[in-house]
Amino acid sequence: MNGRAPVMVRPRVQIGASIAIGPGKIDLLRAVEREHSISAAARALGLTYKRAWLLIDSLNHGFGRPVVVATTGGRGGGGARLTPLGARLVARYAALEARLEASCGDELQAFRELS
């Protein structure tokens, strides 16, 4: 590798015993937001639909309210969207990533130099 390899911070956050948030779940929520579909989001990330649904369901249950809502197919077709909670979760995670990257500049540069 060269010194131009991207280096980023991808934190994991544990809230109590029932909520774990990390890069995989956040990437899935971002894909649902982009694709408007759980199955399309799963395909985009190389996940099975079942795995994607289990990750979303774990967040829905952990928070006690949905982060994603799905609608069944029909005349207008089905789909999925982030709830306001899901959108806030993605935004807060992005803010945490940005803050960590900004405050860890020297350490991140040291990792770049190792590559």
NULUMKOL-376845 format. One line per 4 residues: number of its first residue (from 1); their letters; for each residue x, y, z of N, C-alpha, C, O. Coordinates in nm, 2 decimals. Example, Ala and Ser with C-alpha at 12.3 -4.5 7.8 and 13.67 -1.06 7.14 Angstrom:
2
1 = as = 1.32/-0.57/0.78/1.23/-0.45/0.78/1.32/-0.33/0.78/1.42/-0.33/0.85; 1.28/-0.22/0.71/1.37/-0.11/0.71/1.29/0.00/0.79/1.34/0.11/0.80
This chain:
115
1 = mngr = 0.08/-0.12/0.00/0.00/0.00/0.00/0.09/0.12/0.00/0.21/0.12/0.02; 0.02/0.24/-0.02/0.10/0.36/-0.02/0.05/0.45/0.09/-0.05/0.42/0.15; 0.11/0.57/0.11/0.07/0.66/0.21/-0.06/0.73/0.19/-0.10/0.81/0.27; -0.13/0.70/0.08/-0.25/0.77/0.04/-0.37/0.68/0.07/-0.49/0.72/0.04
5 = apvm = -0.35/0.57/0.14/-0.47/0.48/0.17/-0.56/0.56/0.27/-0.51/0.62/0.36; -0.69/0.55/0.25/-0.78/0.61/0.34/-0.78/0.55/0.48/-0.77/0.43/0.49; -0.78/0.64/0.57/-0.78/0.59/0.71/-0.90/0.67/0.78/-0.91/0.79/0.77; -0.98/0.59/0.84/-1.10/0.65/0.90/-1.13/0.58/1.04/-1.08/0.47/1.06
9 = vrpr = -1.20/0.65/1.12/-1.25/0.59/1.24/-1.39/0.54/1.22/-1.48/0.62/1.17; -1.42/0.42/1.26/-1.55/0.36/1.25/-1.59/0.30/1.39/-1.56/0.18/1.41; -1.64/0.38/1.47/-1.66/0.34/1.61/-1.78/0.24/1.63/-1.87/0.23/1.54; -1.78/0.18/1.74/-1.89/0.10/1.79/-1.94/0.16/1.92/-1.86/0.20/2.00
13 = vqig = -2.07/0.17/1.93/-2.13/0.23/2.04/-2.23/0.13/2.11/-2.31/0.07/2.04; -2.21/0.11/2.24/-2.30/0.02/2.31/-2.38/0.10/2.41/-2.33/0.18/2.49; -2.52/0.09/2.40/-2.61/0.16/2.48/-2.68/0.06/2.57/-2.77/-0.01/2.52; -2.64/0.05/2.70/-2.70/-0.05/2.78/-2.66/-0.19/2.73/-2.56/-0.21/2.66
17 = asia = -2.75/-0.29/2.76/-2.72/-0.42/2.72/-2.79/-0.46/2.59/-2.75/-0.56/2.53; -2.88/-0.38/2.54/-2.96/-0.42/2.43/-2.94/-0.34/2.30/-2.99/-0.39/2.19; -2.86/-0.24/2.30/-2.84/-0.16/2.17/-2.69/-0.16/2.14/-2.61/-0.10/2.22; -2.65/-0.21/2.02/-2.52/-0.20/1.97/-2.52/-0.14/1.84/-2.59/-0.19/1.75
21 = igpg = -2.45/-0.03/1.82/-2.45/0.04/1.69/-2.30/0.05/1.64/-2.21/0.08/1.72; -2.28/0.00/1.52/-2.15/0.01/1.46/-2.15/0.03/1.31/-2.26/0.06/1.26; -2.04/0.02/1.25/-2.03/0.05/1.11/-2.13/-0.03/1.02/-2.19/0.02/0.93; -2.15/-0.16/1.05/-2.23/-0.24/0.97/-2.38/-0.20/0.97/-2.44/-0.19/0.87
25 = kidl = -2.43/-0.18/1.09/-2.57/-0.13/1.10/-2.59/0.01/1.04/-2.69/0.03/0.97; -2.49/0.09/1.06/-2.51/0.23/1.01/-2.50/0.22/0.85/-2.58/0.29/0.79; -2.41/0.14/0.80/-2.40/0.13/0.65/-2.53/0.08/0.60/-2.58/0.12/0.49; -2.59/-0.02/0.67/-2.72/-0.07/0.63/-2.83/0.03/0.63/-2.91/0.05/0.54
29 = lrav = -2.84/0.11/0.74/-2.94/0.22/0.74/-2.91/0.32/0.63/-3.01/0.37/0.57; -2.79/0.35/0.60/-2.76/0.45/0.49/-2.80/0.39/0.36/-2.86/0.46/0.27; -2.79/0.26/0.34/-2.83/0.19/0.22/-2.98/0.19/0.21/-3.03/0.21/0.10; -3.05/0.16/0.32/-3.20/0.17/0.31/-3.24/0.31/0.27/-3.33/0.32/0.19
33 = ereh = -3.18/0.41/0.33/-3.21/0.55/0.30/-3.19/0.58/0.15/-3.27/0.64/0.09; -3.09/0.52/0.09/-3.05/0.55/-0.05/-3.14/0.46/-0.14/-3.18/0.51/-0.24; -3.16/0.34/-0.11/-3.23/0.24/-0.19/-3.38/0.24/-0.17/-3.45/0.19/-0.26; -3.43/0.29/-0.06/-3.57/0.28/-0.03/-3.62/0.14/-0.02/-3.74/0.11/-0.06
37 = sisa = -3.54/0.05/0.01/-3.57/-0.10/0.01/-3.47/-0.17/0.10/-3.35/-0.15/0.09; -3.52/-0.26/0.18/-3.44/-0.34/0.27/-3.36/-0.44/0.18/-3.24/-0.46/0.19; -3.44/-0.51/0.09/-3.37/-0.61/0.00/-3.27/-0.55/-0.09/-3.16/-0.61/-0.11; -3.30/-0.43/-0.15/-3.20/-0.36/-0.23/-3.08/-0.32/-0.15/-2.96/-0.33/-0.20
41 = aara = -3.10/-0.27/-0.03/-2.99/-0.23/0.06/-2.90/-0.35/0.09/-2.78/-0.34/0.09; -2.97/-0.46/0.12/-2.90/-0.59/0.15/-2.81/-0.63/0.03/-2.69/-0.66/0.05; -2.87/-0.63/-0.09/-2.79/-0.67/-0.21/-2.67/-0.57/-0.23/-2.56/-0.62/-0.26; -2.69/-0.44/-0.21/-2.59/-0.35/-0.23/-2.47/-0.37/-0.13/-2.35/-0.34/-0.16
45 = lglt = -2.50/-0.43/-0.01/-2.39/-0.45/0.08/-2.35/-0.59/0.09/-2.26/-0.63/0.17; -2.40/-0.68/0.00/-2.36/-0.82/0.00/-2.42/-0.90/0.11/-2.35/-1.00/0.15; -2.53/-0.86/0.17/-2.59/-0.93/0.28/-2.72/-1.01/0.23/-2.77/-0.97/0.12; -2.76/-1.11/0.30/-2.88/-1.17/0.27/-2.99/-1.08/0.33/-2.97/-1.00/0.42
49 = ykra = -3.11/-1.09/0.27/-3.23/-1.02/0.33/-3.25/-1.05/0.47/-3.27/-0.96/0.55; -3.24/-1.18/0.51/-3.26/-1.22/0.65/-3.16/-1.15/0.74/-3.20/-1.10/0.85; -3.03/-1.15/0.70/-2.93/-1.08/0.79/-2.96/-0.93/0.80/-2.95/-0.88/0.91; -3.00/-0.87/0.69/-3.03/-0.73/0.70/-3.15/-0.70/0.79/-3.15/-0.61/0.87
53 = wlli = -3.25/-0.78/0.77/-3.37/-0.77/0.86/-3.34/-0.79/1.00/-3.39/-0.72/1.09; -3.26/-0.89/1.03/-3.22/-0.91/1.17/-3.14/-0.80/1.23/-3.17/-0.76/1.35; -3.06/-0.73/1.16/-2.98/-0.62/1.21/-3.08/-0.50/1.23/-3.07/-0.44/1.34; -3.17/-0.48/1.14/-3.27/-0.37/1.16/-3.36/-0.40/1.28/-3.39/-0.31/1.36
57 = dsln = -3.40/-0.52/1.29/-3.49/-0.56/1.39/-3.43/-0.55/1.53/-3.49/-0.51/1.63; -3.30/-0.58/1.54/-3.23/-0.56/1.66/-3.23/-0.42/1.71/-3.24/-0.39/1.83; -3.22/-0.33/1.62/-3.22/-0.18/1.65/-3.37/-0.14/1.69/-3.39/-0.07/1.79; -3.46/-0.19/1.61/-3.60/-0.16/1.64/-3.64/-0.21/1.78/-3.70/-0.13/1.86
61 = hgfg = -3.60/-0.33/1.82/-3.63/-0.38/1.95/-3.55/-0.31/2.06/-3.60/-0.28/2.16; -3.42/-0.29/2.03/-3.34/-0.22/2.13/-3.39/-0.08/2.17/-3.39/-0.05/2.29; -3.43/-0.01/2.07/-3.48/0.13/2.10/-3.63/0.13/2.14/-3.68/0.22/2.19; -3.69/0.01/2.12/-3.83/0.01/2.16/-3.93/0.08/2.06/-4.05/0.09/2.09
65 = rpvv = -3.87/0.12/1.95/-3.95/0.19/1.84/-3.87/0.17/1.71/-3.75/0.16/1.72; -3.94/0.18/1.60/-3.86/0.15/1.47/-3.77/0.26/1.43/-3.79/0.38/1.45; -3.66/0.21/1.37/-3.56/0.29/1.30/-3.58/0.28/1.15/-3.54/0.37/1.08; -3.65/0.18/1.11/-3.69/0.16/0.97/-3.83/0.11/0.97/-3.87/0.03/1.05
69 = vatt = -3.91/0.16/0.87/-4.05/0.11/0.85/-4.05/0.06/0.71/-4.00/0.12/0.62; -4.12/-0.05/0.69/-4.13/-0.11/0.56/-4.28/-0.11/0.53/-4.37/-0.13/0.61; -4.31/-0.09/0.40/-4.45/-0.10/0.35/-4.45/-0.22/0.25/-4.36/-0.24/0.18; -4.57/-0.29/0.25/-4.58/-0.40/0.16/-4.60/-0.35/0.02/-4.64/-0.24/0.00
73 = ggrg = -4.58/-0.44/-0.07/-4.60/-0.41/-0.21/-4.75/-0.39/-0.25/-4.83/-0.40/-0.16; -4.77/-0.36/-0.36/-4.91/-0.33/-0.41/-4.90/-0.24/-0.53/-4.81/-0.25/-0.61; -5.01/-0.17/-0.55/-5.01/-0.08/-0.67/-4.89/0.01/-0.68/-4.83/0.02/-0.79; -4.86/0.08/-0.58/-4.74/0.17/-0.58/-4.61/0.10/-0.55/-4.51/0.17/-0.55
77 = ggga = -4.62/-0.03/-0.52/-4.49/-0.10/-0.48/-4.46/-0.08/-0.33/-4.51/0.02/-0.27; -4.39/-0.17/-0.28/-4.35/-0.16/-0.14/-4.22/-0.07/-0.12/-4.18/-0.01/-0.22; -4.17/-0.08/-0.01/-4.04/-0.01/0.01/-4.01/0.00/0.16/-4.08/-0.05/0.25; -3.91/0.08/0.19/-3.87/0.10/0.33/-3.81/0.24/0.34/-3.75/0.29/0.24
81 = rltp = -3.82/0.29/0.46/-3.76/0.42/0.48/-3.72/0.43/0.63/-3.77/0.36/0.71; -3.62/0.52/0.65/-3.58/0.55/0.79/-3.69/0.63/0.85/-3.76/0.72/0.79; -3.71/0.60/0.98/-3.80/0.68/1.06/-3.72/0.80/1.11/-3.60/0.81/1.08; -3.78/0.90/1.17/-3.71/1.01/1.22/-3.60/0.97/1.32/-3.49/1.02/1.32
85 = lgar = -3.63/0.86/1.40/-3.53/0.81/1.49/-3.41/0.75/1.41/-3.29/0.77/1.44; -3.44/0.67/1.30/-3.33/0.62/1.22/-3.25/0.72/1.16/-3.12/0.71/1.15; -3.31/0.83/1.11/-3.24/0.94/1.05/-3.15/1.01/1.15/-3.03/1.04/1.12; -3.20/1.03/1.27/-3.12/1.09/1.38/-3.00/1.00/1.42/-2.89/1.05/1.44
89 = lvar = -3.03/0.87/1.42/-2.92/0.78/1.45/-2.81/0.78/1.35/-2.69/0.79/1.39; -2.84/0.79/1.23/-2.74/0.80/1.12/-2.66/0.93/1.13/-2.54/0.94/1.12; -2.74/1.04/1.16/-2.67/1.17/1.17/-2.58/1.18/1.29/-2.47/1.24/1.28; -2.62/1.12/1.40/-2.54/1.13/1.52/-2.42/1.05/1.50/-2.31/1.08/1.55
93 = yaal = -2.43/0.93/1.44/-2.31/0.85/1.41/-2.21/0.92/1.32/-2.09/0.92/1.35; -2.26/0.99/1.22/-2.18/1.06/1.13/-2.11/1.17/1.20/-1.99/1.20/1.18; -2.18/1.24/1.29/-2.11/1.34/1.37/-2.01/1.29/1.46/-1.90/1.35/1.48; -2.03/1.17/1.52/-1.93/1.11/1.61/-1.81/1.07/1.53/-1.70/1.09/1.57
97 = earl = -1.83/1.01/1.41/-1.71/0.98/1.32/-1.63/1.10/1.29/-1.51/1.10/1.30; -1.70/1.21/1.25/-1.63/1.33/1.21/-1.55/1.39/1.33/-1.44/1.44/1.32; -1.61/1.39/1.45/-1.55/1.45/1.57/-1.43/1.36/1.61/-1.32/1.42/1.64; -1.44/1.23/1.60/-1.33/1.14/1.63/-1.21/1.16/1.53/-1.10/1.17/1.57
101 = easc = -1.25/1.17/1.40/-1.14/1.19/1.30/-1.07/1.33/1.32/-0.95/1.34/1.30; -1.15/1.43/1.35/-1.09/1.56/1.37/-1.00/1.56/1.50/-0.90/1.63/1.50; -1.04/1.49/1.60/-0.96/1.50/1.72/-0.84/1.40/1.73/-0.76/1.40/1.82; -0.84/1.31/1.63/-0.73/1.21/1.63/-0.64/1.22/1.51/-0.58/1.12/1.46
105 = gdel = -0.62/1.35/1.46/-0.54/1.37/1.34/-0.40/1.31/1.35/-0.36/1.25/1.25; -0.33/1.33/1.46/-0.19/1.28/1.46/-0.19/1.13/1.46/-0.11/1.07/1.39; -0.28/1.06/1.53/-0.29/0.92/1.53/-0.33/0.86/1.40/-0.27/0.76/1.35; -0.42/0.92/1.33/-0.46/0.88/1.20/-0.35/0.90/1.10/-0.33/0.81/1.01
109 = qafr = -0.28/1.00/1.11/-0.16/1.02/1.02/-0.06/0.92/1.04/0.01/0.87/0.95; -0.04/0.88/1.17/0.06/0.77/1.20/0.02/0.64/1.13/0.10/0.56/1.08; -0.11/0.61/1.13/-0.16/0.49/1.07/-0.14/0.50/0.91/-0.10/0.40/0.85; -0.16/0.62/0.86/-0.14/0.64/0.71/0.01/0.61/0.68/0.04/0.54/0.58
113 = els = 0.10/0.65/0.77/0.24/0.63/0.74/0.28/0.49/0.75/0.38/0.45/0.70; 0.20/0.41/0.82/0.23/0.27/0.84/0.19/0.19/0.71/0.25/0.08/0.69; 0.11/0.24/0.63/0.06/0.17/0.51/0.15/0.18/0.39/0.13/0.12/0.29
